[in-house]
Amino acid sequence: MLKIIIKEEDIAQISHLRYNHPHPRIMQKMEVLYLKHLAYSNEEICKISGVSGNTARNYFKQYMSGGLEKVLEINFYRPSSDLQEHASTILMYFSENPPTSISQASAKIEELTGIKRGETQTRKFLKSLDFKYMKVGSVPAKVLTEGKKKSKENFWSKSFSHD
């Protein structure tokens, strides 16, 4: 079990931030620290605050390693695509030669960068580059009007001469 001692100068700030911080994760961290200050057991703290034992221990370790400043940091894992380093090349190529489909774009990206991605990943990456999907289709041929259908000459057939 971790022996954690919360500094007296931090208690007032923790007490205030557990209800008044704009980010809910920080409010949760402050709640856990405040309950620890009130000498609740780790099991009781987890039950009251709704966090797991590992999460509570992580909050305590953050406080012990960097004080209140470390606990107030918000660090979410946000992976970035390997294609990000090739973004300018892809952007320049697709601006000049827009792909007609996602599968074509995926194949061209693999050809340009050597990185193979599926259609969903390609679609997400192109959206991050501000490309927009534009639904296109063929323009239908003019429909024969009733007048043309009823006329004596057959519009679509070849004329044969009867000699």
Secondary structure, 3 states (H helix, E strand, C coil): CCCCCCCHHHHHHHHHHHHHCCCHHHHHHHHHHHHHHCCCCHHHHHHHHCCCHHHHHHHHHHHHHHHHHHHCCCCCCCCCCHHHHHHHHHHHHHHHCCCCCHHHHHHHHHHHHCCCCCHHHHHHHHHHCCCCCCCCCCCCCCCCCHHHHHCCCCCCCCCCCCC
